[in-house]
Amino acid sequence: MSQPDFSHDASRTARGTAFRYLFMLCALLSILTTVAIILTLLIDAVDFFAQVSLVEFLTGTRWSPTNEPIAFGVLPLISGTLVITVGSAMVALPIGLLTAIYLSEYATDRQRSYLKPALEVLAGVPTVVYGYFALVYITPALDTILPLSTFNGLSASIMVGIMIIPMVSSISEDAMSAVPDSLRQASYGLGATKFTVSTSVVVPAALSGIFSSFILALSRAIGETMIVAIAAGQTPRMVDLTDPAGMFLNSIQPMTSAMVQIGTGDIVGQGKAYKSLFAVGLTLFVITFVMNLISEFVASRYREVYR
């Protein structure tokens, strides 16, 4: 009768314990990095708000941290960010959702195996390449039909929208693929067409995942830096709702572009202008954090559980 190999079992247990602590260390490292970033933003932002009123910062309609008269109103930067976000959403959300429907409901396994990885290659393109592509190719092409300035919100919005299409399509397609085939077959049994099944059964069943993909993609668009810094310009201006064309055809400055300008500019390291970088960064963090909370709430509130 063979004896049990206790040494082998002990070795396997030791390896399992080592990997468990390694994974725990990686998780803690991620948490500590996030906490360190938040503390860095908070410390310098609090120092900035000790010199500039929070009310003035949040309600001011003029942003000029280095030129006289000095002003630190963040509303022009927020409005510029919203222009880019809305413009990119008009590009990415419908295209990404339609792409997800095709991949999930119409494409064969062979087509999906080629198309989905090819689409996700867009997510690996450096954003600085997107920015120069928008400036060198998209803007001149649009200028033939629209009175654009060299730096404008339209070309930047289009390019940011193209960049986030893979996020929308990939997450939405995963959500649709998780819908049980029994729902599809029941609809086909009632005489529904493939289009009806796709739009009236699969999409509503996967709505929580689709909505989450929208929020995550828009959060990515809000935080995009290089595309808007290169293509959108550095002119902070308030959005004029009575002139929607002017919002996109002229130069604007989102929050991320303002942070790049401050961080690379010739300013005093401990001055108010430099400290405003952290105040803008904290504002951007709060906006994206709130959007992620909304995404989590919607996903948990409206998630369909199938058995």
MILUM-725012 format. One record per residue: residue number from 1; residue in one letter; x, y, z of N, C-alpha, C, CB in turn. Coordinates in steps of 0.1 Angstrom, whole numbers, plus 5000, padded with zeros to 4 digits. Glycine has a CB too. Layout:
! MILUM-725012
   n res  n.X  n.Y  n.Z ca.X ca.Y ca.Z  c.X  c.Y  c.Z cb.X cb.Y cb.Z
 NUM   a    X    Y    Z    X    Y    Z    X    Y    Z    X    Y    Z
...
//
This chain:
! MILUM-725012
   n res  n.X  n.Y  n.Z ca.X ca.Y ca.Z  c.X  c.Y  c.Z cb.X cb.Y cb.Z
   1   m 5009 4988 5000 5000 5000 5000 5009 5012 5000 4990 5000 5012
   2   s 5007 5021 4990 5015 5033 4989 5012 5043 5000 5013 5040 4975
   3   q 5022 5050 5004 5020 5060 5015 5017 5074 5008 5033 5061 5024
   4   p 5008 5082 5015 5005 5095 5009 5017 5104 5009 4994 5102 5017
   5   d 5018 5112 4998 5030 5121 4997 5027 5134 5004 5033 5123 4982
   6   f 5030 5134 5017 5027 5146 5025 5036 5158 5020 5029 5143 5039
   7   s 5048 5155 5016 5057 5166 5012 5052 5173 5000 5071 5160 5009
   8   h 5046 5165 4990 5040 5172 4978 5028 5181 4982 5036 5161 4968
   9   d 5020 5176 4991 5008 5184 4996 5013 5196 5003 4999 5175 5005
  10   a 5023 5195 5011 5028 5207 5018 5034 5217 5009 5039 5203 5029
  11   s 5041 5212 4998 5047 5221 4988 5036 5229 4981 5056 5214 4979
  12   r 5025 5221 4977 5014 5228 4970 5007 5238 4979 5004 5217 4965
  13   t 5005 5235 4992 4999 5244 5001 5007 5257 5002 4997 5237 5014
  14   a 5021 5255 5003 5030 5266 5005 5029 5275 4992 5044 5262 5007
  15   r 5028 5269 4980 5027 5277 4968 5014 5285 4968 5029 5268 4956
  16   g 5003 5278 4972 4990 5285 4972 4990 5296 4981 4980 5275 4976
  17   t 4996 5295 4993 4997 5306 5003 5005 5317 4998 5003 5301 5016
  18   a 5017 5314 4991 5025 5324 4985 5018 5332 4975 5038 5318 4979
  19   f 5011 5326 4966 5003 5333 4955 4992 5341 4961 4998 5323 4945
  20   r 4986 5336 4972 4975 5344 4978 4980 5357 4983 4968 5335 4989
  21   y 4992 5356 4990 4998 5369 4996 5003 5378 4984 5009 5365 5005
  22   l 5008 5372 4974 5012 5380 4962 5001 5387 4956 5019 5371 4952
  23   f 4989 5381 4954 4978 5387 4949 4972 5398 4958 4967 5377 4945
  24   m 4973 5395 4971 4968 5405 4981 4977 5417 4981 4968 5399 4995
  25   l 4990 5415 4979 5000 5426 4978 4997 5435 4966 5014 5421 4978
  26   c 4994 5428 4955 4990 5436 4943 4978 5444 4945 4988 5427 4931
  27   a 4968 5438 4951 4955 5446 4954 4958 5457 4963 4945 5436 4960
  28   l 4966 5455 4974 4969 5466 4983 4977 5477 4976 4976 5461 4995
  29   l 4986 5473 4967 4994 5483 4960 4985 5492 4952 5004 5476 4951
  30   s 4975 5486 4945 4966 5494 4937 4958 5504 4946 4956 5485 4930
  31   i 4953 5499 4957 4946 5508 4966 4955 5519 4972 4940 5499 4978
  32   l 4967 5515 4976 4976 5526 4981 4980 5536 4971 4989 5519 4986
  33   t 4981 5532 4958 4984 5541 4947 4973 5551 4946 4987 5534 4934
  34   t 4960 5546 4946 4949 5554 4944 4948 5564 4956 4936 5546 4944
  35   v 4950 5559 4968 4949 5568 4980 4960 5579 4979 4951 5560 4993
  36   a 4972 5575 4975 4983 5585 4974 4979 5596 4964 4996 5578 4970
  37   i 4973 5592 4952 4970 5602 4942 4959 5611 4948 4964 5595 4930
  38   i 4949 5606 4955 4939 5614 4961 4945 5624 4971 4928 5606 4967
  39   l 4953 5619 4980 4959 5627 4990 4968 5638 4984 4968 5619 5000
  40   t 4975 5635 4973 4983 5645 4966 4974 5656 4961 4991 5639 4955
  41   l 4963 5652 4955 4954 5662 4949 4948 5671 4961 4943 5656 4941
  42   l 4944 5664 4971 4937 5671 4983 4947 5681 4989 4932 5661 4993
  43   i 4959 5677 4992 4968 5685 5000 4971 5698 4992 4982 5678 5002
  44   d 4974 5697 4979 4977 5710 4972 4964 5717 4968 4984 5706 4959
  45   a 4953 5710 4966 4940 5717 4964 4935 5725 4976 4929 5707 4959
  46   v 4937 5719 4988 4933 5726 5000 4942 5739 5001 4935 5717 5012
  47   d 4955 5738 4998 4963 5749 4999 4959 5760 4989 4978 5745 4996
  48   f 4954 5756 4977 4949 5765 4967 4937 5772 4972 4947 5758 4954
  49   f 4927 5764 4978 4915 5770 4982 4917 5779 4995 4905 5759 4985
  50   a 4928 5778 5001 4931 5787 5012 4934 5801 5007 4943 5782 5021
  51   q 4938 5802 4994 4941 5814 4988 4930 5819 4978 4954 5813 4980
  52   v 4923 5810 4973 4912 5814 4964 4899 5808 4969 4915 5809 4949
  53   s 4888 5816 4969 4875 5811 4974 4870 5799 4966 4865 5822 4974
  54   l 4865 5789 4973 4859 5778 4966 4847 5782 4957 4854 5767 4976
  55   v 4839 5792 4963 4828 5797 4955 4832 5804 4942 4819 5807 4964
  56   e 4843 5812 4944 4848 5819 4932 4853 5809 4922 4859 5828 4936
  57   f 4859 5798 4926 4865 5788 4917 4854 5781 4910 4873 5778 4925
  58   l 4843 5777 4917 4832 5769 4911 4822 5777 4903 4825 5761 4922
  59   t 4821 5790 4906 4811 5798 4899 4817 5808 4889 4803 5805 4909
  60   g 4830 5810 4890 4837 5820 4881 4836 5816 4866 4851 5822 4885
  61   t 4834 5827 4858 4832 5824 4844 4844 5829 4835 4820 5832 4838
  62   r 4856 5831 4842 4868 5834 4835 4879 5827 4841 4870 5850 4836
  63   w 4888 5821 4832 4899 5813 4836 4912 5819 4830 4898 5798 4832
  64   s 4920 5825 4839 4932 5831 4834 4942 5831 4846 4930 5846 4830
  65   p 4949 5819 4848 4958 5818 4859 4971 5825 4858 4960 5803 4861
  66   t 4975 5829 4846 4988 5835 4844 4988 5849 4838 4997 5826 4835
  67   n 4977 5853 4832 4976 5866 4826 4967 5875 4834 4971 5865 4811
  68   e 4971 5888 4834 4963 5898 4841 4951 5902 4833 4972 5911 4844
  69   p 4939 5904 4840 4937 5901 4855 4936 5887 4858 4924 5909 4859
  70   i 4942 5882 4868 4942 5868 4872 4928 5864 4876 4952 5866 4884
  71   a 4924 5852 4871 4910 5847 4875 4911 5832 4875 4899 5852 4864
  72   f 4904 5826 4884 4904 5811 4886 4890 5805 4885 4911 5808 4899
  73   g 4882 5810 4876 4868 5804 4875 4869 5792 4866 4859 5814 4869
  74   v 4865 5780 4871 4866 5768 4864 4855 5765 4855 4867 5756 4875
  75   l 4844 5773 4855 4833 5770 4846 4836 5769 4831 4822 5780 4848
  76   p 4845 5778 4826 4848 5777 4812 4855 5764 4809 4858 5789 4808
  77   l 4863 5759 4818 4870 5746 4815 4860 5734 4816 4881 5744 4826
  78   i 4850 5735 4826 4840 5725 4826 4831 5725 4814 4832 5727 4839
  79   s 4828 5737 4809 4820 5738 4797 4827 5732 4785 4815 5752 4795
  80   g 4840 5735 4784 4848 5729 4773 4848 5714 4774 4862 5735 4773
  81   t 4850 5709 4786 4850 5694 4788 4836 5688 4784 4853 5691 4803
  82   l 4825 5695 4787 4812 5690 4784 4810 5690 4769 4801 5699 4790
  83   v 4816 5700 4762 4814 5701 4747 4821 5689 4741 4821 5714 4742
  84   i 4833 5686 4745 4840 5674 4740 4833 5661 4744 4855 5673 4746
  85   t 4828 5660 4756 4821 5648 4760 4808 5646 4752 4817 5649 4775
  86   v 4800 5657 4750 4788 5655 4742 4791 5652 4728 4779 5668 4743
  87   g 4801 5659 4722 4804 5656 4708 4809 5642 4706 4815 5666 4704
  88   s 4818 5637 4715 4823 5623 4714 4812 5613 4716 4834 5621 4724
  89   a 4802 5616 4725 4791 5607 4728 4783 5606 4715 4783 5612 4739
  90   m 4781 5617 4708 4773 5616 4695 4779 5607 4685 4770 5630 4690
  91   v 4792 5606 4686 4800 5597 4676 4800 5583 4681 4814 5603 4674
  92   a 4804 5581 4694 4808 5568 4699 4796 5559 4703 4817 5569 4710
  93   l 4786 5566 4709 4775 5557 4715 4767 5550 4704 4766 5566 4723
  94   p 4762 5557 4694 4754 5550 4684 4763 5540 4676 4748 5560 4674
  95   i 4775 5544 4672 4783 5536 4664 4788 5524 4672 4796 5543 4659
  96   g 4791 5526 4685 4796 5515 4693 4784 5505 4696 4801 5520 4707
  97   l 4772 5510 4699 4761 5501 4701 4757 5493 4689 4749 5510 4706
  98   l 4757 5500 4677 4753 5492 4665 4764 5482 4662 4752 5502 4653
  99   t 4776 5485 4665 4787 5476 4663 4785 5464 4672 4801 5482 4665
 100   a 4782 5466 4684 4780 5456 4694 4768 5447 4690 4777 5461 4708
 101   i 4757 5453 4685 4746 5445 4680 4750 5436 4669 4734 5454 4676
 102   y 4758 5441 4660 4762 5433 4648 4771 5421 4653 4770 5442 4638
 103   l 4781 5424 4662 4790 5414 4666 4783 5403 4674 4801 5420 4675
 104   s 4773 5407 4682 4766 5398 4691 4755 5390 4683 4759 5405 4702
 105   e 4748 5396 4674 4736 5390 4668 4737 5386 4654 4724 5399 4670
 106   y 4746 5393 4646 4746 5390 4632 4759 5383 4627 4745 5403 4625
 107   a 4770 5387 4633 4783 5382 4629 4785 5367 4632 4795 5389 4635
 108   t 4791 5359 4623 4794 5345 4626 4806 5345 4636 4797 5338 4613
 109   d 4808 5333 4641 4820 5332 4650 4833 5335 4644 4820 5317 4656
 110   r 4834 5332 4631 4846 5335 4624 4848 5350 4622 4846 5327 4610
 111   q 4837 5356 4618 4837 5371 4616 4840 5378 4629 4824 5376 4610
 112   r 4834 5373 4640 4837 5379 4653 4851 5378 4657 4827 5373 4663
 113   s 4857 5366 4654 4871 5364 4658 4881 5373 4652 4875 5349 4655
 114   y 4877 5379 4640 4885 5388 4633 4882 5403 4636 4885 5386 4618
 115   l 4868 5405 4636 4864 5419 4638 4866 5425 4652 4849 5420 4634
 116   k 4863 5417 4662 4864 5423 4675 4879 5426 4679 4859 5413 4686
 117   p 4889 5417 4677 4902 5421 4680 4907 5433 4671 4912 5410 4677
 118   a 4903 5433 4658 4906 5445 4650 4901 5458 4655 4901 5442 4635
 119   l 4888 5457 4660 4882 5469 4665 4889 5474 4678 4868 5467 4668
 120   e 4893 5464 4686 4900 5468 4699 4914 5473 4697 4900 5456 4708
 121   v 4919 5471 4685 4933 5477 4682 4932 5492 4684 4937 5473 4668
 122   l 4920 5498 4681 4919 5513 4682 4922 5517 4697 4904 5517 4679
 123   a 4919 5509 4706 4921 5512 4720 4936 5513 4723 4914 5503 4730
 124   g 4945 5506 4715 4959 5506 4717 4967 5517 4710 4964 5493 4713
 125   v 4960 5525 4702 4967 5535 4695 4970 5547 4705 4958 5541 4683
 126   p 4982 5552 4706 4986 5563 4715 4977 5575 4712 5000 5566 4714
 127   t 4972 5581 4722 4963 5592 4720 4970 5604 4714 4957 5597 4734
 128   v 4983 5606 4715 4990 5617 4708 4989 5615 4693 5004 5617 4713
 129   v 4988 5602 4689 4987 5600 4674 4973 5604 4670 4989 5585 4671
 130   y 4963 5601 4678 4949 5605 4675 4949 5621 4674 4939 5600 4686
 131   g 4955 5627 4684 4955 5642 4684 4961 5648 4671 4963 5647 4696
 132   y 4973 5643 4667 4979 5648 4655 4971 5645 4642 4993 5643 4653
 133   f 4965 5633 4643 4956 5629 4631 4944 5639 4630 4951 5615 4633
 134   a 4938 5642 4642 4927 5652 4641 4932 5666 4636 4921 5653 4655
 135   l 4943 5670 4641 4948 5683 4637 4953 5684 4622 4960 5687 4645
 136   v 4959 5673 4617 4965 5673 4604 4955 5669 4593 4977 5664 4603
 137   y 4946 5660 4597 4937 5654 4586 4922 5657 4588 4939 5639 4586
 138   i 4917 5656 4601 4903 5658 4603 4899 5673 4601 4899 5653 4617
 139   t 4907 5681 4608 4904 5696 4607 4904 5701 4593 4913 5703 4616
 140   p 4915 5698 4585 4915 5703 4571 4903 5698 4563 4928 5699 4564
 141   a 4899 5685 4565 4888 5679 4558 4875 5686 4562 4887 5664 4561
 142   l 4873 5689 4574 4861 5696 4579 4861 5710 4574 4859 5695 4594
 143   d 4873 5716 4573 4874 5730 4569 4869 5732 4555 4888 5735 4570
 144   t 4868 5722 4547 4863 5724 4533 4848 5726 4533 4867 5712 4525
 145   i 4841 5722 4543 4826 5724 4544 4821 5732 4555 4820 5710 4545
 146   l 4830 5735 4565 4826 5743 4577 4837 5754 4579 4824 5734 4589
 147   p 4832 5765 4585 4842 5776 4588 4849 5773 4601 4835 5789 4589
 148   l 4859 5764 4601 4866 5760 4613 4878 5769 4616 4870 5746 4613
 149   s 4881 5770 4629 4894 5776 4633 4904 5764 4633 4893 5783 4647
 150   t 4917 5767 4633 4927 5757 4633 4925 5747 4644 4941 5763 4633
 151   f 4923 5752 4656 4920 5744 4668 4905 5746 4671 4929 5748 4680
 152   n 4898 5734 4672 4884 5735 4674 4879 5723 4681 4877 5736 4660
 153   g 4867 5724 4687 4861 5713 4694 4855 5702 4686 4850 5718 4703
 154   l 4852 5705 4673 4845 5694 4665 4855 5683 4662 4840 5701 4652
 155   s 4867 5686 4656 4876 5676 4653 4881 5668 4665 4888 5682 4645
 156   a 4883 5675 4676 4887 5668 4688 4876 5659 4693 4890 5678 4699
 157   s 4863 5663 4692 4852 5655 4696 4851 5642 4688 4839 5663 4696
 158   i 4853 5644 4675 4852 5632 4666 4863 5622 4669 4853 5637 4651
 159   m 4875 5627 4671 4886 5618 4674 4885 5612 4687 4899 5626 4673
 160   v 4880 5619 4698 4878 5612 4711 4867 5602 4709 4874 5623 4721
 161   g 4856 5605 4702 4846 5595 4699 4851 5583 4693 4835 5602 4691
 162   i 4859 5584 4683 4865 5572 4676 4874 5564 4686 4874 5576 4664
 163   m 4881 5571 4695 4889 5564 4705 4881 5556 4714 4898 5575 4712
 164   i 4869 5560 4718 4862 5553 4729 4852 5543 4723 4855 5563 4738
 165   i 4851 5542 4709 4842 5533 4703 4845 5518 4708 4843 5533 4688
 166   p 4858 5514 4708 4860 5500 4713 4855 5497 4727 4875 5497 4713
 167   m 4855 5507 4736 4851 5505 4750 4835 5503 4750 4854 5517 4758
 168   v 4828 5511 4742 4814 5509 4741 4810 5496 4735 4808 5521 4733
 169   s 4816 5493 4723 4812 5481 4716 4816 5468 4723 4819 5481 4702
 170   s 4828 5468 4729 4833 5456 4736 4824 5452 4748 4847 5458 4740
 171   i 4822 5462 4757 4815 5460 4769 4800 5457 4766 4815 5472 4779
 172   s 4794 5464 4756 4780 5462 4752 4779 5448 4746 4776 5473 4742
 173   e 4789 5444 4738 4788 5431 4731 4789 5420 4742 4799 5429 4721
 174   d 4797 5422 4752 4798 5412 4763 4785 5411 4770 4809 5415 4772
 175   a 4778 5422 4772 4765 5422 4779 4755 5415 4771 4761 5437 4783
 176   m 4755 5417 4758 4745 5411 4749 4747 5396 4748 4745 5417 4735
 177   s 4760 5392 4747 4763 5378 4746 4759 5370 4759 4778 5376 4744
 178   a 4758 5377 4770 4754 5371 4783 4739 5368 4783 4758 5379 4794
 179   v 4731 5374 4774 4717 5372 4774 4714 5357 4770 4709 5382 4765
 180   p 4706 5350 4777 4704 5336 4774 4698 5334 4760 4695 5329 4784
 181   d 4702 5324 4753 4696 5321 4740 4681 5317 4741 4704 5310 4733
 182   s 4677 5313 4752 4663 5309 4754 4654 5321 4751 4660 5303 4768
 183   l 4658 5333 4755 4650 5345 4752 4649 5347 4737 4656 5357 4759
 184   r 4660 5345 4730 4660 5347 4715 4651 5336 4709 4674 5346 4710
 185   q 4653 5324 4713 4645 5313 4707 4630 5315 4709 4650 5300 4712
 186   a 4626 5320 4721 4612 5322 4724 4607 5333 4715 4610 5326 4739
 187   s 4615 5343 4713 4610 5354 4704 4609 5349 4689 4620 5366 4704
 188   y 4618 5341 4685 4618 5335 4671 4605 5326 4670 4630 5327 4668
 189   g 4602 5319 4681 4590 5310 4681 4577 5318 4680 4590 5302 4693
 190   l 4577 5331 4684 4566 5339 4683 4565 5346 4669 4565 5349 4694
 191   g 4575 5343 4661 4575 5349 4647 4582 5362 4646 4561 5352 4643
 192   a 4590 5366 4656 4598 5378 4655 4610 5377 4645 4603 5382 4669
 193   t 4613 5388 4639 4625 5388 4630 4637 5390 4638 4623 5400 4619
 194   k 4649 5388 4631 4661 5390 4638 4663 5404 4643 4673 5386 4629
 195   f 4659 5414 4635 4660 5428 4639 4652 5430 4651 4656 5437 4627
 196   t 4639 5425 4652 4631 5427 4663 4637 5421 4676 4617 5422 4661
 197   v 4642 5408 4674 4648 5402 4685 4660 5410 4691 4653 5387 4681
 198   s 4668 5415 4682 4680 5422 4686 4677 5435 4693 4688 5425 4674
 199   t 4667 5443 4688 4664 5456 4693 4654 5456 4704 4659 5465 4682
 200   s 4645 5446 4704 4634 5446 4714 4635 5435 4725 4621 5443 4707
 201   v 4645 5426 4723 4647 5416 4733 4661 5416 4739 4644 5402 4728
 202   v 4671 5415 4730 4685 5414 4735 4689 5428 4741 4694 5410 4724
 203   v 4687 5439 4734 4692 5452 4739 4685 5455 4753 4689 5463 4729
 204   p 4672 5454 4754 4666 5457 4767 4671 5447 4778 4651 5456 4767
 205   a 4673 5435 4775 4678 5425 4785 4692 5429 4790 4678 5411 4779
 206   a 4700 5435 4781 4714 5438 4784 4716 5453 4787 4723 5434 4772
 207   l 4705 5460 4790 4705 5474 4792 4715 5479 4802 4691 5479 4794
 208   s 4715 5472 4814 4724 5477 4825 4739 5477 4820 4722 5468 4837
 209   g 4743 5466 4813 4756 5465 4808 4759 5476 4798 4759 5451 4803
 210   i 4749 5478 4789 4751 5488 4779 4752 5502 4785 4739 5488 4769
 211   f 4744 5505 4794 4745 5518 4801 4758 5520 4808 4733 5520 4811
 212   s 4763 5509 4814 4776 5510 4821 4787 5513 4811 4779 5497 4829
 213   s 4786 5507 4799 4796 5509 4789 4796 5524 4785 4794 5500 4777
 214   f 4784 5529 4784 4783 5544 4780 4789 5552 4791 4768 5548 4779
 215   i 4786 5550 4804 4792 5558 4814 4807 5557 4815 4786 5555 4828
 216   l 4812 5545 4814 4827 5543 4815 4834 5549 4803 4830 5528 4815
 217   a 4828 5548 4791 4833 5554 4779 4834 5570 4780 4826 5550 4766
 218   l 4823 5575 4785 4822 5590 4787 4832 5594 4798 4808 5594 4790
 219   s 4834 5586 4808 4844 5590 4818 4858 5590 4812 4843 5579 4830
 220   r 4860 5581 4803 4873 5581 4796 4874 5593 4787 4874 5568 4787
 221   a 4863 5597 4781 4863 5609 4772 4866 5622 4780 4850 5610 4764
 222   i 4860 5622 4792 4862 5634 4801 4877 5635 4805 4853 5633 4813
 223   g 4883 5624 4807 4897 5624 4812 4907 5624 4801 4900 5613 4821
 224   e 4903 5624 4788 4913 5624 4777 4921 5637 4777 4905 5622 4764
 225   t 4934 5636 4775 4943 5647 4776 4949 5651 4762 4954 5644 4785
 226   m 4957 5642 4756 4965 5646 4745 4957 5650 4732 4974 5635 4741
 227   i 4946 5643 4730 4938 5647 4718 4932 5661 4719 4926 5637 4716
 228   v 4927 5664 4731 4921 5678 4733 4932 5688 4734 4912 5678 4745
 229   a 4943 5685 4740 4954 5694 4741 4960 5698 4727 4965 5689 4750
 230   i 4960 5689 4718 4965 5691 4705 4955 5697 4695 4971 5679 4699
 231   a 4943 5692 4695 4933 5695 4685 4923 5706 4689 4926 5683 4681
 232   a 4920 5707 4702 4909 5716 4707 4914 5730 4709 4902 5710 4719
 233   g 4926 5731 4713 4932 5745 4715 4933 5748 4730 4923 5755 4709
 234   q 4936 5760 4733 4938 5764 4747 4931 5778 4749 4953 5765 4750
 235   t 4919 5779 4745 4911 5791 4747 4899 5788 4756 4906 5796 4733
 236   p 4900 5791 4769 4889 5788 4778 4877 5798 4775 4893 5789 4793
 237   r 4866 5792 4772 4854 5800 4769 4842 5793 4774 4853 5803 4754
 238   m 4832 5801 4779 4819 5796 4783 4811 5792 4771 4812 5807 4791
 239   v 4804 5781 4773 4795 5776 4763 4783 5785 4761 4790 5762 4766
 240   d 4781 5789 4749 4769 5798 4745 4759 5789 4739 4773 5809 4735
 241   l 4748 5786 4747 4738 5776 4743 4730 5782 4731 4729 5773 4754
 242   t 4730 5795 4729 4723 5801 4718 4731 5800 4705 4720 5816 4720
 243   d 4744 5796 4706 4752 5794 4694 4759 5780 4694 4763 5805 4693
 244   p 4751 5769 4692 4756 5756 4693 4767 5753 4683 4745 5746 4691
 245   a 4767 5759 4671 4777 5757 4661 4790 5763 4666 4773 5763 4648
 246   g 4790 5775 4673 4802 5781 4677 4809 5773 4688 4799 5794 4683
 247   m 4802 5765 4696 4808 5756 4706 4818 5747 4700 4797 5749 4714
 248   f 4815 5742 4688 4823 5731 4682 4833 5737 4671 4814 5721 4676
 249   l 4830 5748 4665 4838 5753 4654 4849 5762 4659 4829 5761 4645
 250   n 4849 5766 4672 4860 5775 4677 4868 5768 4687 4853 5787 4683
 251   s 4880 5774 4690 4889 5768 4700 4883 5769 4714 4902 5776 4699
 252   i 4885 5758 4721 4880 5757 4735 4891 5751 4743 4867 5748 4736
 253   q 4889 5750 4756 4899 5744 4765 4893 5736 4776 4908 5755 4771
 254   p 4893 5722 4774 4888 5714 4785 4897 5714 4797 4886 5699 4780
 255   m 4893 5708 4808 4901 5708 4820 4914 5701 4818 4893 5701 4831
 256   t 4915 5690 4811 4927 5683 4810 4937 5691 4802 4925 5669 4803
 257   s 4933 5698 4792 4941 5707 4784 4947 5718 4793 4934 5713 4772
 258   a 4939 5724 4801 4943 5734 4810 4954 5729 4820 4932 5740 4818
 259   m 4952 5717 4824 4962 5711 4833 4976 5709 4826 4958 5697 4839
 260   v 4975 5705 4813 4988 5704 4805 4994 5717 4804 4985 5697 4792
 261   q 4986 5727 4801 4992 5741 4799 4998 5746 4812 4981 5751 4795
 262   i 4992 5744 4823 4998 5748 4836 5010 5740 4839 4988 5747 4847
 263   g 5009 5727 4838 5021 5718 4841 5033 5720 4833 5016 5704 4840
 264   t 5031 5725 4821 5043 5727 4812 5047 5741 4810 5040 5721 4798
 265   g 5039 5750 4817 5042 5764 4815 5053 5769 4824 5029 5772 4818
 266   d 5057 5781 4822 5068 5787 4830 5062 5795 4842 5077 5797 4821
 267   i 5058 5787 4852 5051 5793 4864 5059 5789 4876 5037 5789 4864
 268   v 5056 5797 4887 5063 5794 4900 5057 5782 4906 5061 5806 4909
 269   g 5065 5773 4911 5061 5760 4916 5052 5760 4928 5073 5752 4919
 270   q 5053 5771 4936 5044 5771 4948 5034 5782 4947 5053 5773 4960
 271   g 5032 5788 4935 5022 5799 4933 5008 5794 4932 5026 5808 4922
 272   k 4999 5804 4931 4985 5800 4930 4982 5793 4916 4976 5812 4931
 273   a 4989 5798 4906 4987 5792 4893 4990 5777 4892 4995 5800 4882
 274   y 5002 5774 4899 5006 5760 4899 4996 5752 4908 5020 5759 4905
 275   k 4992 5757 4919 4983 5750 4928 4969 5748 4922 4981 5758 4941
 276   s 4966 5757 4912 4953 5755 4906 4952 5743 4897 4950 5767 4897
 277   l 4964 5738 4893 4964 5725 4886 4958 5714 4894 4979 5721 4882
 278   f 4961 5714 4907 4956 5703 4916 4941 5705 4919 4964 5702 4929
 279   a 4937 5718 4919 4922 5720 4921 4914 5716 4909 4920 5735 4924
 280   v 4919 5718 4897 4913 5714 4885 4913 5698 4884 4919 5719 4872
 281   g 4924 5692 4888 4925 5678 4888 4916 5672 4898 4939 5674 4892
 282   l 4914 5678 4910 4904 5673 4920 4890 5674 4915 4906 5680 4933
 283   t 4887 5685 4908 4874 5686 4902 4871 5676 4891 4872 5700 4895
 284   l 4881 5673 4883 4880 5663 4873 4878 5649 4879 4892 5663 4864
 285   f 4885 5646 4890 4884 5633 4897 4870 5632 4903 4895 5632 4908
 286   v 4865 5642 4909 4852 5641 4915 4841 5638 4904 4848 5654 4922
 287   i 4842 5645 4893 4833 5643 4882 4833 5628 4877 4835 5652 4870
 288   t 4845 5623 4874 4846 5609 4869 4842 5599 4880 4860 5607 4864
 289   f 4845 5603 4893 4841 5594 4904 4826 5593 4905 4847 5598 4917
 290   v 4819 5604 4904 4805 5604 4904 4799 5596 4893 4799 5619 4904
 291   m 4805 5598 4881 4800 5590 4869 4801 5575 4871 4807 5595 4857
 292   n 4813 5571 4877 4815 5557 4880 4805 5552 4890 4829 5555 4884
 293   l 4802 5560 4900 4792 5556 4910 4778 5554 4904 4791 5566 4921
 294   i 4775 5563 4894 4762 5562 4887 4762 5549 4879 4760 5574 4878
 295   s 4773 5546 4873 4774 5534 4865 4772 5521 4874 4788 5533 4858
 296   e 4779 5521 4885 4777 5510 4894 4763 5508 4899 4787 5511 4906
 297   f 4757 5520 4902 4743 5520 4907 4733 5514 4897 4738 5534 4912
 298   v 4735 5519 4884 4726 5514 4874 4728 5500 4871 4728 5523 4861
 299   a 4741 5495 4871 4744 5481 4868 4738 5472 4879 4759 5479 4867
 300   s 4739 5476 4891 4734 5468 4902 4718 5469 4903 4740 5472 4915
 301   r 4713 5481 4900 4698 5483 4902 4690 5476 4891 4695 5498 4902
 302   y 4696 5476 4878 4688 5471 4867 4694 5458 4861 4687 5481 4856
 303   r 4704 5452 4868 4709 5440 4863 4699 5429 4863 4722 5436 4871
 304   e 4698 5422 4851 4689 5410 4850 4697 5398 4854 4684 5409 4835
 305   v 4691 5389 4862 4697 5377 4866 4689 5365 4860 4698 5376 4882
 306   y 4696 5357 4852 4689 5346 4845 4694 5333 4851 4692 5347 4830
 307   r 4685 5324 4852 4688 5311 4857 4687 5300 4846 4679 5307 4869
//
